[in-house]
Amino acid sequence: MKYTLRQLEIFVAISRAGSVSRACEQLALSQSAASTALIELEKQFEIQLFDRVGKSLRINESGQQLLPKAVELLDRAREIERMLHGQQGYGHLKIGATLTVGNYLVTLLVAKFLQQYPQSHIQLQVQNTRTIVEQIANHTLDLGMIEGECNHPDIAVAPWIADELVIFAAPTHPLAQIAQTGKTIYKSDLLLQPWIVREKGSGTRETFDRAFSQDYSRLNITLELEHTEAIKRAVESGLGIGCISRLALKDAFRRGSLVPIENHSLQFHRNFYFLWHRQKYQTGGIRQFLAFCQAFTQGATRSDLIDIPAIA
């Protein structure tokens, strides 16, 4: 066999990093050693895996064909190495979650998983849906957990649990006062209000925009924020009304610092999803974490109905 696992490891690292220098930082290698390994791999098979553009490397079609197979082989090799060493746990998992899923659900799941399998190691990134999809497609992440939709041809999508957005306001807001009397809040009332919403590219914003698609031009969006907690604080301060997952508002509604503004004519239903690359090898760790998540949410019909400890 002409190639080595080390050569493939360097190739994968460069593919993900986009440059030899950044790959070397991850692998703790000298730049000359990494460059030599890549050059030898290409010379051995008379193939070019990257297009050289200035000082950066861009993976080409041949490299794209090799990448998923190289990642799979390295994942299998690491499993074998752990077995030979007699190590327990499930090794290193790289998981990406969108903000609502990550901040209010996955962090708790990761903590419980590591309590049960303490010799495992999990690297969790919390980003918006667009970024998580890109990282899964680029083989940077092993598993994604998102609240938006994904139609990427290279990515497998599996539904996890239902979720629902809800409009909310500070208890002193005029709409909150109307809601407390039992009167109906109409869409026309909502269109008059200043809105504080998530940024474009997030699953929450995607669901919000779809619900208001027929009246989108009439919406008064005054502030876009990247974090749900920032939106909650802004709404609490009286800057406007918001619309995020019921899961993210569960404790605020319990405390009474924020109140729901129900409107049954708007459709805010969606799902949380698992994502992985179609050509990704499903390691024991990935399979076990997926099963762990499914077991944790079993019996709950919606994300905010999962039995999660309340935040004081």
SULBELPE-V292847 format. One record per helix or strand of 2 or more residues. SS is the DSSP state (2 for helix, 1 for strand). FROM is the first residue (numbers start at 1). TO is the last residue. Records with the same first field share a line. If there is no record, write none. Layout:
# SULBELPE-V292847
SS = FROM-TO + FROM-TO
This chain:
# SULBELPE-V292847
2 = 5-17 + 20-27 + 31-45 + 61-84 + 99-116 + 129-137 + 174-180 + 187-191 + 203-211 + 213-218 + 228-236 + 246-255 + 284-297 + 303-305
1 = 50-53 + 56-59 + 92-97 + 121-126 + 143-146 + 155-169 + 194-198 + 220-225 + 241-245 + 259-260 + 269-277
